[in-house]
Amino acid sequence: MQLQLQGLSHAYGETTVLQDINLQVSAGKILCIVGPSGCGKSTLLRLMGGLEKPSTGIVTLQGTPPQGCLNPLTYIFQDFALLPWRNVADNISLVLEDHHLSRAEHEQIINDVLSRTRMSDFRHALPRQLSGGMKQRVAIARALAVKPAVLLMDEPLSALDSQTRELLLEDLLQLWTAEPFTGVYVTHNLSEAVRLGHEIVVLSRHPGRIFETVSMSTPLSERDFNNAEMEQTRQHLWQMMRDEAAQADRELV
Ligand SMILES: Nc1ncnc2c1ncn2[C@@H]1O[C@H](COP(=O)(O)OP(=O)(O)OP(=O)(O)O)[C@@H](O)[C@H]1O
């Protein structure tokens, strides 16, 4: 399915946070959103997911949901959002409970997503027994369990150390390559954006507007450290963002 945003603006009280956002998230592609702190990236993702209603403009989801889709729009958050008293399998189970699945269907989905995220050996572990990277794998497994039409990811790796982040990035690339999904990925990290994005939207700030949308042609499976397009795009993105990032850095919270 694809997500279309037309003439989207959003204000909190008197403050306009996003203005005149028009964009399309194409089916089976990942769109990354980058921009300086406070430019409205998370707000834009919440508007896409229907967690907030835009002040003006519309968000539409077009096309046919994937077979077995239980929830068209699903989030992965930075803080994992796992229930500490439920084990890994039961945390995933949570999103299946209202869907009247048979016991066998339920088990099949849990086994499938645990295997795809390499968490099968930890199905009975509690979140406190898991590393940050493993917790985020559970959150990814839980998101995949509902076969979403669009996966909305809000800085999902930013709470992790750099090695774990790299491993999880590889996992996301592998998951997409095995079964392409439509995704929106918000990040501060330009290296992550050029690894994962088919398109990268750069937002400016006060209010957040689309500064530029950059398309990348290298297939995700070929995005390795020596890729020239990745490095050129990362530098181009940084040139666009550096003045606004510097200004954001000088402002009082
Ligand atoms: N519920 C809210 N009520 C009022 N203001 C808000 C609310 N949520 C966000 N804002 C403000 O809207 C602006 C955009 O916030 P948002 O979190 O979307 O930006 P961001 O680009 O995701 O920031 P960061 O990169 O720091 O995570 C900020 O100035 C923020 O303080």
The ligand as a Gaussian input file, in Angstrom:
#p B3LYP/6-31G(d) Opt

LIG

0 1
 N        2.171000      17.609000      21.944000
 C        2.857000      18.723000      21.701000
 N        2.421000      19.905000      22.167000
 C        3.083000      21.062000      21.909000
 N        4.226000      21.113000      21.180000
 C        4.707000      19.977000      20.702000
 C        4.058000      18.704000      20.922000
 N        4.780000      17.735000      20.310000
 C        5.827000      18.361000      19.735000
 N        5.779000      19.696000      19.963000
 C        6.732000      20.688000      19.455000
 O        6.709000      20.587000      18.029000
 C        8.018000      20.757000      17.492000
 C        8.355000      19.524000      16.655000
 O        8.503000      18.408000      17.536000
 P        8.898000      16.964000      17.007000
 O        9.113000      16.103000      18.201000
 O        7.942000      16.539000      15.988000
 O       10.294000      17.285000      16.292000
 P       11.461000      16.288000      15.884000
 O       12.019000      16.798000      14.605000
 O       10.966000      14.893000      15.917000
 O       12.478000      16.540000      17.081000
 P       13.722000      15.650000      17.554000
 O       14.604000      15.498000      16.355000
 O       14.372000      16.486000      18.624000
 O       13.172000      14.366000      18.072000
 C        8.939000      20.973000      18.677000
 O        9.132000      22.354000      18.822000
 C        8.176000      20.403000      19.841000
 O        8.534000      21.053000      21.043000

